[in-house]
Every structure is written in structure tokens, then in C-alpha cells.
């Protein structure tokens, strides 16, 4: 069963946790335009990969998707391992979300002072 994490009718955006398929889904104007896949390891979520349709990338939707996911994890007091470079970059810019990262299993996260590889 899917759970709605964000439903912003002013922006026409919705983010849903599709637990059956282990992914968060981003909808814009009713169409699926992005996903953030994850795996469960015990109580911890391993955030694997974020994809947003190329046609929607310049609309800040990746930011909206990742923020909705991290807000939900923070609210649930659930820890995450970061294996997704997009989530890693987001948290480096929004350091307040660093407390969501499981310090025992941070993944690619090495803290806000770590160098961000140029892409």
C-alpha cells in the first residue's frame, strides 16, 4: 500500500512511498516523473538511486522528492544509509538533514566538510 508523503496542489506535485516496490514516487500534474529507490536493512532505509525524467529536471523536482523523503524519515525518527549521490549532494547543501544518516552505516556520506566530487 502506498502512503502519500507530500501533496502540494499549488505546485501540482505529489510524493508517495510505494512500499511494495521499495521506492518513493514523484508525480507532477498527475504523471509519474521520478523515483527514489530504497532497500530496508532492519529498521534502516538504504537510499539507493534518484531518477527524475529529463524533461522535469530544471523544475527543482529532484529537490522536492528528496526533501519529502528526508522530512518523512526525520518525522519517523528513522535512520538512513546514503548510497545515492543526489541525496548526498542535497544533504551537503541542507546539513540539517545530516541527523537522518545512520552514523554506523553512513554509506557514501562522510560529513558536510567532505569534498564533493565534481561531475
BELQUIFEN-V903508 format. One record per residue. RES is the residue in one letter. PSI is psi in radians with two decimals (* if undefined). NEAR is the number of other ideal C-beta (glycine too) atoms within 8 Angstrom. Layout:
# BELQUIFEN-V903508
res=(RES;RES)
psi=(PSI;PSI)
near=(NEAR;NEAR)
This chain:
# BELQUIFEN-V903508
res=(X;X;X;X;X;X;X;X;X;X;X;X;X;X;X;X;X;X;X;X;X;X;X;X;X;X;X;X;X;X;X;X;X;X;X;X;X;X;X;X;X;X;X;X;X;X;X;X;X;X;X;X;X;X;X;X;X;X;X;X;X;X;X;X;X;X;X;X;X;X;X;X;X;X;X;X;X;X;X;X;X;X;X;X;X;X;X;X;X;X;X;X;X;X;X;X;X;X;X;X;X;X;X;X;X;X;X;X;X;X;X;X;X;X;X;X;X;X;X)
psi=(2.35;2.52;2.27;2.16;-0.57;2.33;1.68;1.66;-0.43;-0.57;-0.15;0.60;2.48;2.45;2.29;2.44;1.85;1.49;-0.57;-0.55;0.10;0.98;2.63;2.44;2.34;2.22;2.42;2.21;0.64;-0.16;2.46;2.13;-0.10;2.84;2.72;1.94;2.67;2.88;2.58;2.27;1.73;-2.19;-0.05;2.47;2.29;1.92;1.95;-0.98;2.35;2.29;2.29;2.33;2.32;-0.64;-0.30;0.02;-0.50;0.14;0.25;0.36;-0.52;-0.77;-0.81;-0.77;-0.91;-0.74;-0.72;-0.73;-0.84;-0.65;-0.73;-0.80;-0.73;-0.79;-0.67;-0.10;0.70;2.42;2.76;2.66;2.33;1.92;0.06;2.10;-0.59;-0.71;-0.71;-0.83;-0.72;-0.84;-0.56;-0.54;-0.54;1.24;-0.35;-0.35;-0.03;-0.45;-0.18;-0.41;2.31;2.00;-0.43;-0.39;1.20;-0.33;-2.28;-0.05;2.23;0.22;2.82;-0.34;-0.13;2.59;2.38;2.14;2.45;2.39;*)
near=(4;9;7;8;11;10;6;9;5;4;6;8;12;9;15;11;9;10;8;6;5;9;9;15;11;16;12;11;5;5;6;7;11;14;11;17;10;11;8;9;8;4;5;12;12;13;15;9;8;13;7;12;8;5;5;11;9;4;6;6;14;12;8;14;15;13;10;12;14;15;10;10;12;10;6;6;4;9;11;13;14;13;9;12;7;9;14;13;9;14;16;10;6;9;8;5;11;10;6;11;14;9;5;4;10;11;11;9;11;5;6;7;3;8;3;7;4;3;3)
